[in-house]
Amino acid sequence: MSYSTGEKPGIGTYVCTNCGQTVVLNDNTDTLPPCPKCDKTSYTKA
């Protein structure tokens, strides 16, 4: 399953499908940002 910038997929670690950068969300209300490394917007859950 993939997730996009702007979604609130829940607590966990998400991996950019373009460059592999990880983003950690610590709260169920956190929103996925654009990738901090490559600025892409698609993630999978680690």
Secondary structure, DSSP 4 states (H G I P E B T S, - for coil): -EEETT----SEEEEETTT--EEEE-STT--PPSPTTT---EEEE-
